[in-house]
Amino acid sequence: MLVKYLQIWLRYCRKARQETPQAVSDLAAESCTMEEAAIDGEEKISFYKKLSALDEPYKTVVFLRLASDLTFQEIGQILDKNGTWARVIYYRAKERLKKLYEKE
């Protein structure tokens, strides 16, 4: 089911793309050093491991919100719900992630 939503999200991103991938990678190369990139990479891995531990629909809503910068209304439309539902699920997911970080 997550694959279906990711395919929809990728289609949306392709339509809405405003920057080329090369411009994005050039910007990223200028803005951080190798050490910062390694730390960011470790933090990202840790975050996505915790995110994958969440149940559906929490991880899907967080992924769509963070990875694609969609509004709650857009996320609700993608998941056949409304924007308020997406906002509540996102908030609950944040609370669950905070608990996972506190355990660490």
C-alpha positions as CSV (number, residue, x, y, z in Angstrom):
1,M,0.0,0.0,0.0
2,L,2.9,2.3,0.8
3,V,4.3,1.6,-2.7
4,K,1.0,3.0,-4.2
5,Y,1.3,6.2,-2.3
6,L,5.0,6.6,-3.2
7,Q,4.2,6.1,-6.8
8,I,1.5,8.8,-6.6
9,W,4.0,11.1,-4.7
10,L,6.7,10.5,-7.3
11,R,4.3,11.4,-10.1
12,Y,3.3,14.6,-8.2
13,C,7.0,15.5,-7.8
14,R,7.8,15.0,-11.4
15,K,4.9,17.3,-12.4
16,A,5.8,19.9,-9.7
17,R,9.6,19.8,-10.2
18,Q,11.0,23.3,-10.4
19,E,14.7,22.6,-10.0
20,T,16.8,20.2,-11.9
21,P,18.5,17.4,-10.0
22,Q,21.9,18.8,-10.9
23,A,21.1,22.2,-9.4
24,V,19.9,20.5,-6.2
25,S,23.1,18.5,-5.9
26,D,25.3,21.6,-6.6
27,L,23.5,23.5,-3.9
28,A,23.9,20.6,-1.4
29,A,27.7,20.3,-2.2
30,E,28.2,24.0,-1.5
31,S,26.3,24.1,1.7
32,C,28.0,21.3,3.7
33,T,31.3,19.7,4.3
34,M,32.0,16.0,4.2
35,E,31.9,15.8,8.0
36,E,28.6,17.5,8.2
37,A,27.3,15.2,5.4
38,A,28.4,12.1,7.4
39,I,26.7,13.4,10.6
40,D,23.6,14.3,8.6
41,G,23.6,10.8,7.0
42,E,23.9,9.1,10.4
43,E,21.0,11.2,11.7
44,K,18.9,10.5,8.7
45,I,19.5,6.8,9.0
46,S,18.5,6.9,12.7
47,F,15.4,8.9,11.9
48,Y,14.2,6.7,9.1
49,K,14.8,3.6,11.2
50,K,12.6,5.1,13.9
51,L,10.1,6.2,11.2
52,S,9.9,2.7,9.8
53,A,9.1,1.4,13.3
54,L,5.8,3.4,13.3
55,D,2.6,1.9,12.2
56,E,0.6,2.9,9.1
57,P,-0.6,5.6,8.4
58,Y,1.8,7.5,10.6
59,K,4.9,6.7,8.7
60,T,3.2,7.4,5.3
61,V,2.0,10.8,6.5
62,V,5.3,11.8,8.0
63,F,7.2,10.7,4.9
64,L,4.9,12.6,2.5
65,R,5.1,15.7,4.7
66,L,8.8,15.8,5.1
67,A,10.1,14.2,1.9
68,S,7.8,16.0,-0.5
69,D,6.8,19.1,1.4
70,L,3.2,18.5,0.7
71,T,0.5,20.4,2.7
72,F,-1.8,18.5,5.0
73,Q,-4.7,19.1,2.5
74,E,-2.6,17.5,-0.3
75,I,-1.7,14.5,1.9
76,G,-5.3,14.0,2.8
77,Q,-6.3,14.0,-0.9
78,I,-3.5,11.4,-1.7
79,L,-4.7,9.2,1.1
80,D,-8.4,9.7,0.4
81,K,-8.9,11.6,3.8
82,N,-9.2,15.2,4.7
83,G,-6.5,17.7,5.7
84,T,-7.5,17.7,9.4
85,W,-7.1,13.9,9.5
86,A,-3.6,14.3,8.0
87,R,-2.7,17.0,10.5
88,V,-3.8,14.9,13.5
89,I,-2.0,11.8,12.3
90,Y,1.2,13.9,11.7
91,Y,1.0,15.3,15.2
92,R,0.5,11.8,16.7
93,A,3.4,10.5,14.7
94,K,5.6,13.3,16.0
95,E,4.7,12.4,19.6
96,R,5.5,8.7,19.0
97,L,8.8,9.6,17.4
98,K,9.6,11.8,20.4
99,K,9.0,8.8,22.7
100,L,11.3,6.7,20.6
101,Y,14.0,9.3,20.8
102,E,13.6,9.6,24.6
103,K,14.1,5.8,24.9
104,E,17.4,6.1,23.1
